[in-house]
Amino acid sequence: MRLRPSSLSRSLLVGALALGTVLTATPAPAAIAVDRPSQPLDLHGSCFDAAVTGTVEEQRLGNGVAGGPSVPGQILTRSGFDKQVKLFNHLLCAAPNKLVARVVVRAQAEALWRTATHRAQHQQAASALPATDDRGLYWARISMALALRQWKPSFGLSAGDRAELMKSLEYASRGITSTRFSPGVRKILVTGFDPFTLDADIRIGNPSGANALSLDGQRWKIGGTTYEIQTVVFPVRYTDFDQNMVEDALAPHYRPGPQHADLVMTASQGRVGIFDLEVFNGRRRSVSSIGDNNNLWGGGTINAPVVSPSMPAGPEWLTTSLPTARMAQADVTPFRTRVNTSVLEIPAGQTLPVRQPLGPTEGSIASEGAGGGYLSNEVAYRNTLQRDLLDPLMPAGHLHVPVLQFDVANKTEITDPTYETNRDAIVRGAHAMLRQALS
């Protein structure tokens, strides 16, 4: 079907607005908002159906502390990402057909990722949240996902079409579509995670995500060798893991070709006060005390751990190939470092789990890897499984960074000096450990 001239002009205009953000190499947040409407848009206009219920994760957008204003809203405003959400809504409402909608979603999602990494690597105004604050990206993505879910386009859109757009939004805004390395450099891929356990404290962030944002696109020269770092931030959702998001993100960098990496390190938030270099990765899920960010349970317990339905064939245990002894020498003050070999296994021929401080015994079933029985352990296992399947000589493994904590006296504010100092120290420590790996 041909578009009428007026429709074609409108399509080109919207496409140009969207593509303009893609063609900007490293836009500052303000540059993204040039074409936003003068009046703020929300999800209650004619383009959106507020009666459509969001996911559990999306429903938290209105949550505050002790009856106060929305914490996600405060974070979006003080990080500047509220402007990108408004622009996304504006362009989505203006999209005249599915083709333009695909361009808008992909372009704005990639612009969101680039803005987040640019922001993380540049000093911010005193009134804004600090550069290393990862929460603005998270809540902007959640806002855009809810908008896409509640969007009422002027044209036909099937459930499959909407799912395709949602996947595009997720992959592009997480860095998965932009991990393209430059020629002539050594290539390093680092991952992080979204905030989680938000029902316990809606204010929290995830320093592994902050670390990823601070590293994306960086070039380090160490010992005469130039290293380029690309990063990805994964969701804390079982469904995405079951749909092989990790393999989609990592496998291309294990295969021969110009995008083949030289080291792949996954990372997540782990224990209080300590960097853990996890040695043994278990195949199974066993955490039953907490759900994921949609409050879904992985299905396993420590007595009856389960394997993800999408997990490729592989052994019960896999081992890191990162240079852990060298990495453990990094200065991570005020924290400490541990090369962690402890696992929880169900020994061969037995039914109850046993803690093994020095690693698994032959024939045992993985109840918890060194990194536990949650998605941290699973991303580590999926990473090292891709290594074994595609490039067994690749240095690959998992780093648990310390838990990020607020000042004990702060029960309501979205940030405080202790929180910011701790996050910066965790990011510095993670950088130091990666530099040691490359030395």
HELIX and SHEET records of a PDB file:
HELIX    1   1 PRO A    5  VAL A   22  1                                  18    
HELIX    2   2 PRO A   29  ILE A   32  1                                   4    
HELIX    3   3 VAL A   56  GLN A   59  1                                   4    
HELIX    4   4 ARG A   60  GLY A   62  5                                   3    
HELIX    5   5 VAL A   71  SER A   79  1                                   9    
HELIX    6   6 PHE A   81  ALA A   94  1                                  14    
HELIX    7   7 LYS A   98  ALA A  120  1                                  23    
HELIX    8   8 ARG A  135  GLN A  150  1                                  16    
HELIX    9   9 ALA A  159  SER A  173  1                                  15    
HELIX   10  10 ILE A  176  SER A  178  5                                   3    
HELIX   11  11 PRO A  207  LEU A  215  1                                   9    
HELIX   12  12 TYR A  238  ASP A  242  1                                   5    
HELIX   13  13 MET A  245  LEU A  250  1                                   6    
HELIX   14  14 ALA A  251  HIS A  253  5                                   3    
HELIX   15  15 THR A  324  MET A  327  1                                   4    
HELIX   16  16 LEU A  375  LEU A  390  1                                  16    
HELIX   17  17 PRO A  417  LEU A  438  1                                  22    
SHEET    1   A 7 ARG A 219  ILE A 222  0                                        
SHEET    2   A 7 THR A 225  PHE A 234 -1                                        
SHEET    3   A 7 ARG A 186  PHE A 193  1                                        
SHEET    4   A 7 LEU A 263  GLN A 269  1                                        
SHEET    5   A 7 ALA A 396  VAL A 401  1                                        
SHEET    6   A 7 ILE A 274  GLU A 278 -1                                        
SHEET    7   A 7 ARG A 336  ASN A 340  1                                        
SHEET    1   B 2 PHE A 280  GLY A 282  0                                        
SHEET    2   B 2 TRP A 317  THR A 319 -1                                        
SHEET    1   C 3 VAL A 354  GLN A 356  0                                        
SHEET    2   C 3 VAL A 343  ILE A 346 -1                                        
SHEET    3   C 3 ILE A 365  GLU A 368 -1                                        
END                                                                             
